[in-house]
């Protein structure tokens, strides 16, 4: 099974462009995805697929949780959209 991860900047200073791009790309995958974000998403107008999972990193530069999932072989490939990583 293909396992897609997105490491996306969604902190206030980055705007919504990073997240919007990744959501557009996400539509092309039928499998569930794992989103690694800077902070929880509070905008209820953003549409994610039902089975997607969300994990909050420790900081805007962090990939610690993402790295853990990669080492456990739970991810096939990663899409990164962030100025800080």
Secondary structure, 3 states (H helix, E strand, C coil): CCCEEEEECCCHHHCCHHHHHHHHHHCCCCCCEEEEECCCCCCCCCCCCCCCEEEECCCCCCCHHHHHHHHCCCCCEEEEECCCC
